[in-house]
């Protein structure tokens, strides 16, 4: 059974940093592209960053240069390092495997990131 468990969110001031984690179980993360998504209040879930099975990364323009996605295949974990956080980065962050431009598995509970002064 596939499970995705996100953690590491919290309250941070603008300009601060946070690193969120996603531990996967039920599948070998190394075989998949993995993505982080953000769902801001009142908005749909949107793609933030992706890391391919070959460690190629891509980012939404809104986070390029500030966020870094990485993976630890031995730990079956994917990370998102978020620097220079802005108010607009506030939202629930989810991870998922990505295939053919779609999320592959059922969503986890997410981890809440709130950027506030």
Secondary structure, 3 states (H helix, E strand, C coil): CCEEEEECCEEECCCCCEEEEEEEECCCHHHCEEEEEEECCCCCEEEEEEECCCCCEEECCCCCCCEEEEEEHHHCEEEEEECCCCHHHCEEEEEEEEECCEECCCCCCCEEEEECC
